[in-house]
């Protein structure tokens, strides 16, 4: 039995069909995104299954997953917040946004909040310099013009969504309360 669902296999097959039959492995980036959407992160067994399914060496899948920051190779919080800190965003307030995120969430870049709600990441340019500073939520939703009030409103919205069980599946478990 495969750890990749039939629904995910169907999506991967649709992506692989875009390439010549002998180049099925060209769909690896799409396949990893599909699997991550379903499982929340890419464990080694999941990456191994993607390799088997696409007919490629596991190490080739690991190389792709480790090269691109959009792939989570460890569990994250329900909401992964990636803040662009490149120069245009920094000049437009990304450093202040980073401080606000650190202060409000109590974590640094690369860390997850104790309640398992948020993982904070530092990101490279997202190609939206005109909307700086920008923040990406779970690799899917881009938020621009992250002024302090907008950032607070976003955090409040996402905290409420997490309380309803929304966000990334299989997120890290909250630390037990003392």
C-alpha positions in Angstrom: 0.0 0.0 0.0 1.3 3.4 -0.9 1.5 6.4 1.5 0.5 8.6 -1.5 -3.3 8.9 -1.7 -5.1 8.1 -4.9 -6.2 11.8 -5.1 -2.5 12.9 -5.0 -1.5 10.2 -7.5 -4.2 11.6 -9.9 -2.8 15.1 -9.5 0.8 13.9 -10.0 -0.3 12.0 -13.1 -1.9 15.2 -14.5 1.4 17.1 -14.0 3.5 14.2 -15.4 1.3 14.1 -18.5 2.7 17.6 -19.4 6.1 16.0 -20.2 7.2 13.3 -22.7 6.6 9.8 -21.2 10.4 9.2 -20.8 10.7 12.5 -18.9 8.1 11.7 -16.2 10.6 12.8 -13.5 10.3 16.4 -14.7 7.1 16.6 -12.6 9.1 16.2 -9.4 8.6 19.8 -8.2 4.8 19.6 -8.7 4.7 16.1 -7.1 6.5 17.4 -4.0 4.1 20.4 -3.7 1.1 18.0 -4.1 2.5 15.7 -1.4 3.4 18.6 0.9 -0.1 20.0 0.5 -1.6 16.7 1.6 0.8 15.8 4.4 2.1 19.2 5.6 5.8 18.3 5.1 8.0 16.0 3.2 9.3 13.1 5.3 12.0 10.8 3.8 9.4 8.0 3.3 7.2 10.4 1.3 10.1 11.6 -0.8 11.1 7.9 -1.4 7.6 7.2 -2.6 7.6 10.2 -4.9 10.9 8.8 -6.3 9.4 5.4 -6.9 6.3 6.8 -8.4 8.2 9.0 -10.9 10.9 6.4 -11.6 13.9 8.3 -10.4 16.6 7.9 -7.8 15.6 9.0 -4.2 18.7 11.2 -4.0 17.4 13.3 -7.0 14.2 13.9 -5.1 16.1 14.9 -1.9 18.2 17.3 -4.0 15.2 19.1 -5.2 13.5 19.2 -1.8 16.6 20.5 -0.1 17.4 23.1 -2.7 14.1 25.0 -2.6 12.9 26.7 0.5 9.3 26.2 -0.3 9.5 22.5 0.6 9.2 21.7 4.3 11.5 18.8 5.2 10.4 18.9 8.9 7.0 19.6 10.4 6.0 23.3 10.6 3.4 25.2 12.5 -0.1 25.3 11.1 0.9 28.6 9.4 4.4 29.0 8.0 5.1 32.7 7.7 7.9 33.6 5.3 8.9 37.3 5.4 11.0 38.7 2.6 14.0 40.6 4.0 15.7 41.5 0.7 16.7 45.1 0.2 13.4 46.5 -1.3 11.4 44.9 1.5 13.9 45.9 4.1 13.8 49.5 2.9 10.0 49.4 3.1 9.8 48.1 6.7 10.6 44.4 6.6 13.1 44.7 9.5 10.4 46.4 11.6 8.0 43.6 10.6 10.5 41.0 11.5 10.9 42.6 15.0 7.1 42.7 15.4 6.8 39.0 14.4 9.6 38.0 16.8 8.1 40.0 19.6 4.5 38.9 19.1 5.3 35.2 18.4 8.3 34.8 20.7 10.3 33.0 18.1 13.2 33.7 15.8 13.5 32.8 12.1 13.5 29.1 11.7 11.5 28.4 14.9 8.0 27.3 15.7 5.8 28.8 18.4 5.3 26.5 21.5 1.6 26.2 20.6 2.4 24.8 17.1 0.6 27.6 15.4 3.3 29.5 13.6 6.7 28.8 12.0 8.7 31.9 11.1 11.0 31.8 8.1 13.2 34.5 6.4 12.6 34.5 2.7 14.3 35.7 -0.4 12.8 38.0 -3.0 9.2 37.0 -3.9 9.0 39.3 -6.9 6.5 41.7 -5.4 8.8 44.6 -4.5 6.0 47.1 -5.2 4.0 45.7 -2.4 6.9 45.6 0.1 7.2 44.4 2.7 5.7 41.1 1.7 4.9 37.9 3.6 4.0 34.5 2.3 1.6 32.3 4.3 2.0 28.5 3.8 3.6 29.1 0.3 0.2 29.9 -1.1 -1.0 33.3 0.1 1.0 36.5 -0.4 0.3 39.5 1.8 1.7 42.9 0.9 2.2 46.2 2.6 2.8 44.6 5.9 2.5 47.6 8.1 2.2 47.0 11.9 -1.6 47.2 12.0 -1.9 44.9 8.9 0.5 42.4 10.4 -1.4 42.4 13.7 -4.7 41.8 11.9 -3.1 38.9 9.9 -1.8 37.3 13.0 -5.1 37.6 14.7 -6.9 36.1 11.7 -4.5 33.2 11.5 -4.6 32.5 15.2 -8.4 32.3 15.0 -8.1 30.0 12.0 -5.6 27.7 13.9 -8.1 27.6 16.8 -10.6 26.2 14.4 -8.1 23.6 13.2 -7.3 25.3 9.9 -3.9 25.5 8.4 -1.3 22.9 7.4 -2.2 19.3 8.1 0.2 17.4 10.4 1.7 20.5 11.8 4.0 20.1 14.8 2.2 19.2 18.0 2.0 22.0 20.6 4.4 21.6 23.6 2.6 20.4 26.7 1.7 23.2 29.1 3.6 23.1 32.4 
